[in-house]
Amino acid sequence: MDMLISKPKVIMDYHKLPTVLKEQLKLVYPDGFHEYLIWFNDKQGQRISALRFETDEKVYMLRMSVDMALEIMDEDDDFDSNFNLKPKVQEEYANKHSDVEYLSDNENYSET
């Protein structure tokens, strides 16, 4: 019987995420972040919107509003004007991170 191992949950700003994890995040959410934000209450009881991203070690809750998600993608050359990851960029990142197994685990969140 498999035991579920609880990973630490980290609430942080998108801008503080290491570049390599930002690239992987874009592969998980190639059609943009803004439609996949979730809401939860933090330890202080404050309502927060965030984008969920899980690695082997942690579950990241990346603080952002819909407006902030749109702004991030608008300013990022990896996304086109419709907030979709550009095909060449997606191919480049997919090749670069092809050995990262947890990316496929995250796909469930981008398809809901």
Backbone as a ProteinNet text record, in pm:
[ID]
protein_1_A
[PRIMARY]
MDMLISKPKVIMDYHKLPTVLKEQLKLVYPDGFHEYLIWFNDKQGQRISALRFETDEKVYMLRMSVDMALEIMDEDDDFDSNFNLKPKVQEEYANKHSDVEYLSDNENYSET
[TERTIARY]
84.8	0	89.8	66	144	97.5	193.8	160.8	177.4	81.7	93.8	192.9	290.3	389.6	349.8	336	297.1	419.1	408.7	516.8	493.2	600.8	582.4	518.1	428.2	363.8	430.6	468.5	539.3	456.7	421	351	457	465.1	566.2	519.3	588.4	560.8	622.1	553.8	602.8	742.3	765.2	892.8	1010.9	986.8	1094.3	1123	1042.7	1062.4	1187.2	1274.4	1393.5	1355.7	1440.3	1413.9	1381.3	1453.1	1429.6	1287.1	1237	1100.4	997.5	1031.3	941	924.7	1034.1	1027.4	937.6	954.1	873.2	726.4	701.9	566.2	497.1	570.2	514.1	475.8	550	514.7	385.9	365.5	245.6	122.9	142	32.7	61.8	73.6	110.6	4.3	-116.9	-221.7	-249.4	-150.4	-157	-195.8	-166.1	-188.7	-325.7	-379.3	-493.5	-619.2	-638.1	-759.3	-742.9	-626.7	-598.6	-568	-598.8	-574.9	-674.8	-627.5	-714.6	-716.4	-816.2	-830.4	-817.3	-749.8	-738.1	-709.9	-721.7	-690.6	-552.7	-468.3	-335.7	-344.9	-230	-226.7	-292.4	-288.5	-348.3	-496.6	-548.9	-689.3	-718.6	-613.2	-633.5	-661.5	-754.8	-790.1	-685.1	-629.3	-521.6	-557	-524.8	-533.8	-392.1	-377.9	-244.5	-252.3	-138.4	-122.4	-48.2	-102.2	-42.6	58.4	174.9	279.1	353.2	356.3	415.3	543.5	648.2	773.6	788.5	899.4	923.2	934.4	984	1011.5	903.2	834.8	744.2	619.6	518.5	400.9	407.5	427	433.8	294.4	261.8	141.7	193	188.3	246.7	141.2	159.2	62.3	49.8	-75.1	-102.8	-252.7	-292.8	-432.5	-444.3	-566.2	-586	-515.2	-530.9	-464.9	-313.5	-259.4	-114.4	-69.1	-146.6	-112.2	-108.4	-207.7	-211.5	-93.7	-59.3	54.2	185.7	203.8	325.1	340.4	232.5	239.9	255	193	203.1	346.7	417.8	555.5	658.9	615.2	706.6	706.6	823.6	835.5	808.7	801.2	773.2	626.6	540.6	397.9	361	262.2	213.5	105.5	44.7	-52.6	-181.7	-203.9	-321.3	-287.2	-169	-121.6	-100.4	-61.1	-23.3	127.5	184.5	328.6	359.6	457.5	493.4	543.2	502	538.5	689.2	770.1	915.8	969.3	915.3	956.6	912.1	789.2	738	823.9	861.2	946.5	1083.8	1140.5	1271.8	1268	1167.6	1156.8	1124	1041.6	1007.3	1132.2	1216.6	1341.9	1436.2	1446	1536.4	1497.2	1366.7	1317.9	1252.7	1293.3	1230.1	1250.9	1352.6	1381.3	1313.1	1231.8	1166.5	1031.5	1026.2	907.4	786	805	689.1	607.2	659.7	582.2	454	461	341	238.5	283.7	190.7	111.1	169.4	105.3	3	13.2	-75.8	-223.4	-251.8	-390.7	-448.5	-367.7	-417.2	-441.1	-362.6	-380	-493.3	-545.5	-650.9	-787.7	-796.2	-925.7	-1005.4
-117.5	0	124.4	214	337.7	436.5	498.1	604.9	737.7	823.9	956.4	1038.3	1091.7	1174.5	1319.3	1389.6	1529.3	1615	1689.5	1779.6	1914.6	1983.4	2118.1	2209	2293.4	2391.2	2526.4	2589.1	2715.9	2820.6	2925.7	3037.8	3142.5	3178.7	3277.3	3354.1	3462.9	3543.7	3478.2	3487.5	3432.2	3483.7	3611	3672.6	3615.7	3552.4	3493.5	3348.8	3292.5	3155.1	3147.7	3048.7	3035.9	3019	3068.1	3065.9	2925.8	2826.8	2689.8	2645.1	2683.8	2647.5	2729.7	2853	2933	2867.5	2817.9	2749.3	2626.1	2549.3	2429.4	2465	2572.4	2619	2652.7	2715	2751	2626.8	2517.8	2392.6	2334.2	2350.9	2299.5	2382.4	2512.7	2604.7	2677.7	2605.2	2670.2	2765.1	2752.1	2843.8	2952.4	2979.4	3090.5	3048.9	3137.5	3111.1	3157.1	3259.5	3334.3	3251.5	3142.5	3061.8	2949.9	2936.9	2824.6	2866.5	2989.4	3036.6	2972.4	2944.1	2889.7	2985.9	2971.8	3057.1	2972.2	3026.2	2957.3	3060.1	3017.4	3104.9	3068.3	3170.1	3144.7	3126.6	3111	3086.6	3198.5	3320	3434.4	3450	3359.1	3365.5	3457.8	3511	3600	3517.4	3564.4	3498	3533	3430.6	3448.8	3376	3438.5	3367.5	3331.6	3211.4	3162.4	3059	3035.7	2932.1	2816.4	2696.4	2579.5	2515.6	2481.1	2413.8	2318.7	2192.7	2090.7	2034.7	2029.3	1965.7	1838.6	1769.4	1650.4	1684.3	1803.8	1840.6	1925.4	2009	2108.2	2128.5	2184.9	2235.3	2387.2	2452.9	2598.9	2655.4	2755.5	2834.5	2973.1	3005.2	3129.7	3239.3	3331	3439.7	3522.4	3534.9	3625.5	3638.3	3755.9	3780.5	3754.9	3755.1	3740.2	3853.3	3976.6	4090.6	4075.2	4026.4	4007.7	3897	3789.8	3680.9	3733.2	3812.3	3868.7	3962.4	4041.2	4133.2	4055.5	3950.9	3868.6	3813.1	3757.9	3697.9	3803.8	3919	4027.1	4077	4079.9	4130.2	4022.5	3897.4	3785.6	3751.2	3761.4	3734.7	3589.5	3499.7	3359	3336.3	3432.7	3421.1	3511.3	3466.1	3549.9	3645.9	3720.8	3822.5	3762.5	3632.7	3564.2	3489.5	3515.6	3454.5	3304	3260.5	3121.7	3114.7	3009.3	2989.5	2969.7	3044.3	3034.5	2892.6	2834.2	2695.7	2668.1	2758.7	2736.4	2735.4	2821.7	2827.5	2700.6	2658.5	2536.9	2417	2407.5	2297.6	2303.2	2423.3	2440.7	2396.8	2443.5	2408.7	2261	2205.7	2063.5	1977.5	2015.1	1941.6	1960.6	2082.6	2115	2043.2	2026.1	1968.4	1831.4	1760.4	1632.3	1525.3	1541.7	1441.3	1471.6	1575.4	1614.6	1543.4	1439.7	1354.3	1422.6	1509.8	1567.7	1661.3	1701.5	1789.4	1721	1592.9	1522	1511.4	1510.3	1507.5	1638.4	1746.6	1878.2	1897.5	1819.8	1839.3	1827.3	1749.4	1736.5	1872	1958.4	2089.2	2180.9	2168.3	2257.3	2211.6	2091.8	2040.6	2045.8	2096.3	2099	2221
0	0	0	-95.3	-103.4	1.5	65	159.7	87.9	105.9	46.9	128.4	61.3	128	107.2	214.7	207	174.9	67.3	28.4	94.4	125.9	180.8	76.9	123.4	35.8	58.3	-51.4	-45.9	-118.7	-47.9	-109.7	-143.4	-270.3	-310.5	-432.3	-460.3	-578.2	-701.1	-812.2	-938.4	-971	-948	-985.3	-907.5	-794.3	-714.2	-753.1	-839.8	-884.5	-972.4	-951	-1035.8	-1183.4	-1271.4	-1415.3	-1465	-1420.3	-1467.9	-1433.1	-1317	-1279.1	-1356.4	-1391.7	-1475	-1612.4	-1667.8	-1797.2	-1787.7	-1680.8	-1662.6	-1641.6	-1568.9	-1544.3	-1676.2	-1766.3	-1896.4	-1976.5	-1959.3	-2027	-1970.1	-1841.9	-1777	-1815.6	-1832.3	-1864.8	-1996.1	-2109	-2235	-2289.6	-2241.3	-2288	-2184.7	-2102.1	-2007.9	-1868.1	-1774.7	-1632.5	-1584.1	-1647.4	-1595.5	-1572.9	-1644.6	-1629.5	-1526.6	-1467.3	-1378.1	-1234.7	-1202.4	-1066.9	-971.1	-852.3	-748.8	-631.2	-546.7	-429	-304.5	-203.7	-75.3	32.5	157.5	271	323.9	346.2	401.8	553.3	617.8	762.9	842.7	789.9	858.9	824.5	741.3	703.9	587.2	523.6	409.6	284.3	204.6	79.2	-25.7	-88	-185.3	-314.4	-427.4	-555.5	-596.1	-650.4	-682.7	-794.9	-853.7	-954.5	-889.8	-898.6	-834.7	-929.9	-875.7	-952.8	-860.2	-898.3	-812.1	-872.1	-790.3	-828.7	-744.9	-759.5	-678.7	-530.9	-501	-362.3	-297.6	-375.8	-316.7	-401.2	-336.8	-407.2	-394.5	-507	-507.8	-530.4	-453.6	-474.8	-511	-638.1	-687.6	-686.8	-593.4	-575.2	-702	-749.2	-860.8	-878.8	-922.3	-959.3	-1109.6	-1159.3	-1303.3	-1376.6	-1327.2	-1391.1	-1391	-1279	-1270	-1365.9	-1376.4	-1468.5	-1611.7	-1649	-1783.7	-1807.4	-1707.2	-1718.7	-1733.8	-1654.1	-1662.7	-1804.1	-1858.3	-1992.2	-2100.1	-2081.8	-2179.3	-2190.8	-2079	-2077.2	-2110.5	-2122	-2146.1	-2295	-2358.9	-2502.1	-2538.8	-2438.9	-2466.7	-2504.3	-2471.1	-2501.4	-2618	-2696.7	-2806.6	-2754.8	-2845.5	-2804.9	-2748.6	-2769.7	-2714	-2585	-2530.6	-2405.9	-2417.9	-2537.8	-2559.9	-2575.1	-2521.2	-2534.5	-2682.8	-2733.6	-2874.6	-2904.7	-3018.3	-3050.2	-3045.4	-3097	-3095	-2952.6	-2869.2	-2728.6	-2657.4	-2684.8	-2622.5	-2660.3	-2787.1	-2832.5	-2765.4	-2757	-2693.2	-2547	-2472.2	-2330.6	-2311.9	-2400.8	-2391.3	-2409.1	-2503.4	-2523.2	-2404.8	-2357.9	-2246.8	-2117.8	-2095.1	-1969.2	-1990	-2096.5	-2130.1	-2023.3	-1940	-1837.2	-1704	-1698.4	-1573.8	-1565.6	-1483.1	-1477.7	-1417.1	-1320.2	-1251.9	-1340.4	-1455.2	-1542.6	-1589.5	-1618.3	-1661.7	-1549.4	-1425.2	-1311.5	-1302.9	-1345.2	-1338.8	-1451	-1555.5	-1669.8	-1631.3	-1528.6	-1484.1	-1447.3	-1393.6	-1349.3	-1467	-1572.8	-1685.9	-1777.3	-1757.4	-1844.3	-1778.6	-1658	-1590	-1629.3
[MASK]
++++++++++++++++++++++++++++++++++++++++++++++++++++++++++++++++++++++++++++++++++++++++++++++++++++++++++++++++

